[in-house]
Each structure stands twice: as C-alpha cells, then as structure tokens.
Amino acid sequence: MYEKHKDRIYRLCCILVHDRTQTDDLYQEVLINIWKGIDQFQGKAKIETWIYRVVLNASINFNLKQKSRREIVGDLPELPETISPEKGQTEILLEKIGLLKSTDRALIGLYLEGYAYKEIAEILGMTPTHVGVKINRIKTQLKSIWNTKI
Amino acid sequence: MDFNELSAQWQQKKLPLQLDQAMAEQITHFEAQLKKEKQQNLLLAGGYNLPHRYPCAAIYKKSNRCFAFNWNLVFNRNTDDDFWFRQTNIQKSMAGDPSEFVKTQLSRLRYNLLVTNVFMPLYRSAGDFKQFLSVCHSGWSR
C-alpha cells in the first residue's frame, strides 16, 4: 500500500503545507495516522478515499500545531535560498497554490491528482456540483495570479 | 494555461529520496556509530526518518539506565520532537525496566520510530524487533 500511494500522498502534503521541511514532517504524520487507523478502515469507502481523508485531517491538525508553536517560539529566521534554478511549471504551480485558502488547496490538489468531481466530493464531504463550481473558481483565480511575481 | 497539461506534469512529481552529498556522508558516519554501539550492546532501538532515511532516534542503555536521543537534532531538523528535547536538556534518563522507559519515551518519539519500523525495512538496531514493536504498539494504541 505504501509503495502504491507514497508519491500521491507526498504531492498532497506539498500542496497542503508551506515549506519543504513541513512537508516531510506532515508526510510522516500521515503515515503514522494511516498505520494507526488502518484497523478501523471498514472498506465502506475506497481505500484511496480513506487515505486522502487521513491526509487532509492530518494537515489540519498539523497546521494548527504549527500555528500554536509559532506563537510560543516565534517565527524562525528565514533560511537563505540554496538553489535558485529556473522554476519549472510544477514549482510555479505549487507557489501559486500556496496563495490559496487551505480548503481550496485541498480541492485543487485532488483535482490535479486526476480525481473526478464525484470522488473529490466524497473525500471532502461536498456535493459534486459544489466541487465543480469551486474548481472552476480556483482555476480562474490561478490563471489570474499565474504571472504575478510573489 | 492548460490544466490538463499541468495536472499531467504534477503527477510526475515523486517523493524525493535522493540525499545531497553532505547529508549522505553524515548518515554514513552516524550509521557506523550506531552499528558500533549496537555491537557494544549499548543501543536498544533506533529508527530512521522518512523520506530521507537518516537516523532520527535512538534509545540507549548504560549501567541499567536508559536514555533516548534524538538524532534530528544532529541534522538540525525543526520537529516537535526537537522542541521537546530542547526543553528537557536533550536527554532524559531513568532507572528501571527498559520496556517501561521505552513506552514512556516513545509517546514523544513515536512518529520517527513507528514510521520507520512499519513502513521501511530499515530497522537495524533492536535486539528483539518483535518484542520492541509490540511494546511500541501497546504504548500507541491506548
């Protein structure tokens, strides 16, 4: 199961948190939650649906924890950028997605993974129509900020 | 801006497992150290981190005492574990039953060790892997 889903889980983690270090930490958190919860998985939903719900829930808790930690210790100084290659499309995409609201990031993340509206709706607890409307809005928003420098 | 094309490109993004040269050297160094400690029967358990697979936590015994050490500090990682260890002077020690100690300490160390032990066949240091995993599991599944 790990081999099959690891890359998808990782990509979703990239979208749901802000930087590389946090992505790694969230990734681990997700794997633990999957391991802890797999016994309770009853097979009512597809395993993929269950896994990506775990990812989303873990990211919510993770972001809350990060927020409270920042409040305790303050923001750490920014590390210097070590690499500044020409950004590829996916890097730009990730950067722009980082500007979206967290719920929109989850939506577009699942959309980019190739999920149908119905599946996204099932994972996020929305109706497929609502998912379609939101995805179209997010696409419009991304198009409008695509050439904006951050 | 073609979202189908972007989606196809995005799906090519893989979990990075490549280490840079400096980190790979560090890991080789610490792996050698862990191996030596295991041979000397000082090391009870240890784990590797995902996705980079560096040693991240270790539980040692010495003169009937155990202590935990977080290798994340060595690699200067910012995790909750680091935060906790900083607040408790990096190490904690206690006398008594090692398995009790392991249970207590793993409430903090669990994510490094668990992920490693369950998902990656990289567990290299426990004297009795099965027993260790069972201790860990009982501690985690309260």
Interface residues (C-beta under 8 A of the other chain):
Chain A: Y2 K6 D7 Y10 R11 C14 T21 D24 D25 Y27 Q28 E29 L31 I32 W35 K36 K65 R69 V73 L76 G88 Q89 T90 L93 Y111 L112 E113 G114 K139 L142 K143 W146
Chain B: M1 F3 E5 L6 S7 Q9 W10 Q11 Q12 K13 K14 L15 N49 L50 P51 H52 R77 N78 T79 D80 F83 R110 Y111 N112 L114 V115 V118 F119 W140 S141
